[in-house]
């Protein structure tokens, strides 16, 4: 079976750090925009949590996972990635 492609966790972490450190400091406190950023941060945390649940389900079912860093992969990279996941 081919590995299940999932985004690397670092993608979530980078977005969360950007929003928490830079976006929040750039907007005013108590504003509607700040509330929206808080909602976005919460949504990203939930998405990461749901992905981790999916990963655990895949592990229990012995389904291989291929963490992706980019959509821009070549056939060679895909083949190497599959080989490394299956080993």
C-alpha positions in Angstrom: 0.0 0.0 0.0 1.2 3.5 -0.8 2.0 5.7 2.2 -0.7 8.2 3.2 0.6 11.7 2.4 0.1 14.2 5.3 1.6 17.6 6.0 4.6 17.7 8.2 3.8 19.1 11.7 6.2 21.9 11.1 3.7 23.6 8.8 1.3 24.0 11.7 4.0 25.1 14.0 5.2 27.8 11.7 1.7 29.2 11.1 1.0 29.2 14.8 4.2 30.9 15.7 3.6 33.6 13.0 0.1 34.2 14.2 1.0 34.2 17.9 4.2 36.2 17.7 3.8 38.6 14.8 0.2 38.9 13.8 -1.1 39.3 17.4 1.5 42.0 18.2 0.6 43.9 15.0 -3.1 44.3 15.8 -4.8 46.1 18.5 -5.9 44.5 21.8 -9.6 43.9 22.2 -10.4 44.3 18.5 -12.6 42.1 16.4 -9.5 41.3 14.3 -7.8 40.0 17.4 -10.8 37.7 18.1 -10.6 36.4 14.5 -6.9 35.7 14.9 -7.6 33.8 18.2 -10.2 31.8 16.3 -7.7 31.0 13.6 -5.1 29.9 16.1 -7.7 27.7 17.8 -8.7 26.2 14.5 -5.1 25.4 13.6 -4.5 23.7 16.9 -7.6 21.6 16.4 -6.4 20.7 12.9 -3.1 19.5 14.2 -4.8 17.5 17.0 -7.1 15.9 14.4 -4.1 15.0 12.2 -2.4 13.4 15.2 -5.5 11.3 15.8 -5.5 10.3 12.1 -1.8 9.4 12.4 -2.5 7.2 15.4 -5.4 5.5 13.6 -3.0 4.8 10.6 -0.4 3.4 12.9 -2.9 1.0 14.6 -4.0 -0.1 11.1 -0.3 -0.5 10.0 -0.8 2.1 7.3 2.4 3.9 6.4 2.5 7.7 6.6 4.5 10.0 4.3 5.0 13.4 5.9 5.1 16.0 3.1 7.0 19.3 3.2 5.8 20.5 -0.2 3.4 19.7 -3.0 6.4 20.1 -5.4 7.7 16.6 -5.4 9.3 14.8 -8.4 8.8 11.1 -9.3 12.2 10.4 -8.0 11.4 12.1 -4.6 8.1 10.2 -4.5 9.9 6.9 -5.0 12.6 7.7 -2.5 10.0 8.9 0.0 8.0 5.7 -0.3 11.1 3.6 0.1 12.2 5.4 3.2 8.7 5.2 4.8 8.4 1.5 4.2 11.8 0.6 5.6 
